Amino acid sequence: MKNENSGSNTDKSETNWFSGSGQLVMTVNNLRFDKPYRKIGINVFGGLGYSSFEVTPNDATEAEKYSGATVEVGAGLAFRFSKKFNLGVEYTVAQVLGSDGDLLDGDNNLDDNRTTYRDALHWPHLSLNFNIGGKDKNGNPKTEPLYWVNPMESAGAAISELEKRPIYDPTDTDGDGIIDAIDEEDNSPAGARVDTKGMTLDSDGDKVPNYKDKEPFSPPGYTVNGDGVAQVPKPITESDVNRIVDAKIAAIKFPTPNTDWYLPIINFGDNRYDVKYSEYEKLYHVASVLKSHPELKVVAVGHTDDRGPEGYNAVLSYNRAKAAIETLVSQYGVSRDRLILNWSGETSNLVPEKGSSQINRRVEFRVAKGETEMARPEGKEAGKGSFKGNKDAGY
């Protein structure tokens, strides 16, 4: 802030000031007996603070500094608009402690060991208060500071609660030992046993009360007659068992014989698709099945292990299935139209083995059930080897 003297001293100075304080606030008019809240609250407050400021004359290069305590008092009015919002208008007076506090007067007191002024700072201010609330010890919403609440409210609420309590009345109309005030069945039959709520007992829950029930503890799971007696069926005899077993056997539908053939699997070398001589015996078995059953067609499905790119493995699995089919056609005289080429790449491993796996480098054969020929997958040539087909192989 700028300081300018109007006396003989016409020098100017500049003051930089920083302060903070804590205050104790008390409402002085919240005690009333007709309403729980006032709409206008009168507040007084006081507190201590801390100030730090420096004064620099207009023609000086070094500032005079001071840090010390302040005392603050004030009063205000608060206007309650709702439980969530109130508006306050307040006025505060603050006194800086210590003689050096007069540096606030600017250059009047620079280089002077005596106090020439005793300033009291004062200012008005407006506050907007929003109550975000919480919950009290009973779990109820608490959205307003207690200084708005009438101290007599809790006592008045307790008295009102006592007034709401019913007067004790020992009347027991049906004489079952449960007074009418808590009796949920105030016309129970004479002599009938009741529970703590005055309800006629039904121990087995069969809808027949105990005073009428000839079997108060009927076995569960059975229907009961009008007297509450469970209708338990007669014991099962040996003839009953035989009849049940015969009926069950007659209802059994035995599965039809499986016409699927178990056909062998041939394996391949690492990154190769030519058929090894050690696998010819397996192909001979496939050819024998086809020649013995001319109605059958066989699907040849090529596979690889999981090394290499997926597209490369797709072409390699195609080449393996193609080589197996050409060997069956050229070496064993199987008609090409009875063989269906499929490929699966690396997606159908027999064993979950990472890396090189001869078991996964294979061609499987199975009896066809509506499959169709799969075309060669897109991609460059894959694998090493040769085909032994001829013009009868259909390629």
GUSE-408712 format. One record per residue (C-alpha): x, y, z; residue in three letters. Coordinates in pm, whole numbers, padded with zeros to 5 digits, always signed. Layout:
XYZALA ...
END
This chain:
+00000+00000+00000MET +00113+00360-00064LYS +00170+00606+00225ASN +00170+00984+00168GLU +00200+01238+00454ASN +00010+01564+00453SER +00232+01741+00710GLY +00564+01906+00668SER +00715+01574+00570ASN +00607+01528+00208THR +00799+01209+00144ASP +00619+00905+00021LYS +00671+00539+00112SER +00544+00192+00012GLU +00433-00078+00260THR +00404-00452+00179ASN +00197-00633+00442TRP +00114-01004+00501PHE -00094-01135+00792SER -00306-01429+00912GLY -00519-01496+01219SER -00739-01745+01404GLY -01064-01640+01572GLN -01310-01772+01828LEU -01670-01692+01725VAL -01969-01694+01960MET -02338-01640+01883THR -02503-01437+02158VAL -02871-01449+02063ASN -02949-01814+01980ASN -03133-01885+02308LEU -03510-01879+02258ARG -03796-02103+02370PHE -04052-02084+02088ASP -03844-02193+01785LYS -03544-02420+01736PRO -03360-02170+01512TYR -03322-01795+01469ARG -03316-01640+01124LYS -03065-01373+01227ILE -02761-01445+01442GLY -02553-01186+01629ILE -02187-01291+01651ASN -01888-01160+01843VAL -01537-01287+01790PHE -01179-01236+01892GLY -00847-01393+01810GLY -00474-01370+01763LEU -00280-01334+01443GLY +00059-01281+01290TYR +00172-00990+01069SER +00481-00934+00861SER +00541-00611+00673PHE +00815-00392+00534GLU +00823-00015+00464VAL +01037+00136+00189THR +01073+00515+00154PRO +01046+00648-00197ASN +01414+00751-00207ASP +01554+00447-00015ALA +01695+00121-00143THR +01654-00082+00178GLU +01325-00145+00358ALA +01248-00146+00729GLU +01096-00484+00828LYS +00884-00603+01118TYR +00715-00931+01214SER +00496-00977+01519GLY +00162-01065+01674ALA -00174-00895+01624THR -00491-00893+01833VAL -00829-00893+01655GLU -01186-00838+01776VAL -01509-00785+01590GLY -01882-00837+01560ALA -02125-00931+01285GLY -02471-01029+01172LEU -02551-01360+01003ALA -02869-01416+00801PHE -02993-01776+00778ARG -03157-01851+00441PHE -03163-02233+00469SER -02987-02523+00642LYS -02727-02516+00366LYS -02658-02143+00326PHE -02622-01827+00535ASN -02484-01479+00469LEU -02264-01285+00715GLY -02176-00914+00744VAL -01889-00846+00989GLU -01654-00572+01103TYR -01304-00643+01237THR -01060-00427+01435VAL -00695-00538+01464ALA -00404-00398+01667GLN -00041-00471+01581VAL +00157-00535+01902LEU +00494-00366+01965GLY +00622-00020+01894SER +00769-00126+01562ASP +00416-00181+01448GLY +00403+00192+01383ASP +00610+00133+01072LEU +00269+00101+00913LEU +00267+00484+00922ASP +00535+00484+00657GLY +00827+00721+00665ASP +00694+00918+00965ASN +00858+00660+01192ASN +01159+00552+00982LEU +01488+00601+01170ASP +01291+00704+01482ASP +01307+00507+01812ASN +00990+00667+01949ARG +00632+00580+01866THR +00444+00867+01713THR +00123+00683+01623TYR -00075+00386+01748ARG -00278+00256+01453ASP -00581+00028+01480ALA -00658-00147+01154LEU -01028-00198+01081HIS -01229-00327+00789TRP -01574-00465+00702PRO -01625-00787+00511HIS -01901-01006+00368LEU -01903-01387+00402SER -02102-01649+00207LEU -02128-01969+00414ASN -02217-02307+00260PHE -02275-02595+00506ASN -02161-02925+00351ILE -02270-03118+00661GLY -02208-03477+00769GLY -02379-03718+01011LYS -02424-03713+01386ASP -02360-04004+01625LYS -02700-04153+01541ASN -02636-04151+01167GLY -02875-03864+01097ASN -02777-03587+00852PRO -02602-03293+01019LYS -02593-03005+00777THR -02578-02696+00996GLU -02330-02556+01253PRO -02448-02585+01613LEU -02427-02210+01672TYR -02756-02178+01482TRP -02928-02430+01711VAL -03121-02331+02021ASN -02949-02495+02324PRO -03293-02583+02460MET -03387-02775+02145GLU -03243-03109+02260SER -03426-03088+02591ALA -03750-02997+02414GLY -03708-03287+02170ALA -03654-03530+02457ALA -03971-03407+02630ILE -04170-03441+02306SER -04044-03797+02263GLU -04156-03888+02613LEU -04499-03742+02546GLU -04537-03965+02238LYS -04485-04286+02432ARG -04807-04483+02486PRO -04948-04530+02834ILE -04900-04883+02961TYR -05223-05083+02931ASP -05218-05440+03074PRO -05544-05545+02903THR -05531-05903+02762ASP -05862-05959+02580THR -05810-06323+02480ASP -05631-06423+02804GLY -05334-06578+02627ASP -05078-06400+02848GLY -04982-06138+02584ILE -05123-05788+02641ILE -05325-05634+02359ASP -05064-05363+02295ALA -04824-05621+02144ILE -05065-05907+02068ASP -05079-05970+01691GLU -05373-06209+01738GLU -05598-06068+02011ASP -05869-06332+01961ASN -05668-06653+02010SER -05887-06959+02097PRO -05914-07032+02469ALA -05647-07272+02587GLY -05441-07250+02268ALA -05068-07207+02315ARG -04923-06890+02158VAL -04579-06749+02083ASP -04430-06426+02222THR -04633-06219+01971LYS -04961-06382+02073GLY -04989-06594+01755MET -05133-06946+01787THR -04850-07201+01767LEU -04807-07426+01462ASP -04490-07617+01548SER -04455-07815+01223ASP -04575-07534+00992GLY -04844-07750+00828ASP -05112-07476+00854LYS -05294-07674+01128VAL -05253-07503+01470PRO -05123-07717+01752ASN -05451-07713+01946TYR -05620-07886+01648LYS -05319-08088+01523ASP -05324-08461+01607LYS -04961-08475+01492GLU -04800-08142+01601PRO -04459-08250+01471PHE -04533-08406+01134SER -04232-08513+00924PRO -04148-08243+00667PRO -04210-08286+00296GLY -04545-08462+00315TYR -04898-08331+00273THR -05125-08349+00577VAL -05496-08413+00620ASN -05743-08194+00806GLY -05617-08329+01140ASP -05256-08237+01061GLY -05145-08600+01011VAL -04877-08648+00743ALA -04974-08868+00450GLN -04662-09084+00440VAL -04675-09343+00156PRO -04648-09713+00229LYS -04298-09869+00231PRO -04170-09993-00106ILE -04173-10373-00147THR -03937-10593-00350GLU -04192-10625-00628SER -04216-10246-00643ASP -03840-10225-00683VAL -03838-10485-00962ASN -04115-10302-01145ARG -03930-09972-01124ILE -03602-10128-01244VAL -03773-10300-01538ASP -03937-09974-01642ALA -03607-09787-01625LYS -03428-10051-01834ILE -03702-10044-02093ALA -03669-09666-02122ALA -03294-09677-02185ILE -03196-09579-02538LYS -02868-09748-02620PHE -02640-09549-02851PRO -02604-09657-03210THR -02268-09812-03300PRO -01999-09561-03388ASN -01908-09583-03755THR -01605-09351-03720ASP -01270-09503-03809TRP -00952-09445-03616TYR -00705-09333-03878LEU -00334-09279-03809PRO -00143-08950-03799ILE +00175-08895-03998ILE +00452-08663-03876ASN +00703-08442-04059PHE +01054-08312-04015GLY +01139-07963-03895ASP +01022-07708-04159ASN +00962-07987-04413ARG +00662-08120-04598TYR +00801-08425-04781ASP +00662-08758-04654VAL +00925-08970-04479LYS +00947-09339-04568TYR +00885-09427-04203SER +00531-09285-04244GLU +00434-09492-04550TYR +00298-09776-04339GLU +00045-09536-04185LYS -00060-09411-04528LEU -00103-09772-04641TYR -00349-09821-04354HIS -00549-09513-04466VAL -00553-09641-04824ALA -00670-09986-04708SER -00968-09837-04524VAL -01069-09633-04829LEU -01044-09935-05062LYS -01244-10156-04821SER -01519-09892-04786HIS -01578-09722-05119PRO -01856-09505-04971GLU -01609-09320-04747LEU -01421-08997-04809LYS -01128-08885-04592VAL -01021-08536-04485VAL -00645-08472-04460ALA -00570-08177-04224VAL -00220-08027-04213GLY -00068-07878-03892HIS +00257-07714-03772THR +00419-07629-03440ASP +00404-07269-03316ASP +00740-07146-03443ARG +00756-06898-03726GLY +00496-06645-03847PRO +00135-06755-03853GLU +00098-06693-04228GLY +00412-06897-04304TYR +00281-07185-04091ASN -00053-07176-04272ALA +00117-07235-04611VAL +00343-07503-04459LEU +00043-07692-04315SER -00125-07674-04659TYR +00188-07821-04825ASN +00197-08108-04574ARG -00167-08203-04638ALA -00107-08175-05013LYS +00203-08401-04997ALA +00013-08665-04794ALA -00275-08670-05046ILE -00037-08694-05346GLU +00140-08989-05184THR -00192-09171-05130LEU -00287-09108-05496VAL +00048-09189-05657SER +00169-09471-05433GLN -00155-09646-05333TYR -00394-09568-05615GLY -00655-09379-05409VAL -00888-09168-05623SER -00821-08798-05570ARG -01190-08713-05543ASP -01212-08923-05224ARG -00956-08703-05046LEU -01037-08354-04908ILE -00751-08115-04829LEU -00780-07895-04518ASN -00515-07698-04329TRP -00498-07554-03974SER -00152-07402-03936GLY -00035-07363-03576GLU -00380-07318-03423THR -00460-07679-03323SER -00162-07818-03132ASN -00197-08165-02981LEU +00034-08075-02694VAL +00077-07728-02539PRO +00447-07729-02616GLU +00627-07412-02714LYS +00891-07431-02985GLY +00987-07739-03186SER +00742-08030-03149SER +00733-08329-03385GLN +00393-08430-03246ILE +00246-08099-03362ASN +00412-08123-03707ARG +00154-08358-03852ARG -00126-08444-04093VAL -00441-08595-03942GLU -00691-08815-04129PHE -01060-08846-04042ARG -01374-08971-04213VAL -01538-08679-04397ALA -01870-08546-04269LYS -01959-08274-04515GLY -01623-08087-04519GLU -01515-07905-04835THR -01172-07853-04990GLU -00976-07554-04856MET -00778-07338-05099ALA -00412-07258-05053ARG -00369-06969-04804PRO -00219-06640-04919GLU +00156-06607-04875GLY +00493-06704-05015LYS +00609-07064-05043GLU +00688-07230-04707ALA +00890-07533-04600GLY +01133-07764-04776LYS +01057-08085-04961GLY +00903-08217-05274SER +00572-08350-05402PHE +00548-08693-05555LYS +00222-08642-05735GLY +00123-08695-06094ASN -00148-08581-06328LYS -00396-08809-06144ASP -00342-08612-05821ALA -00550-08324-05955GLY -00294-08045-05914TYR 
END
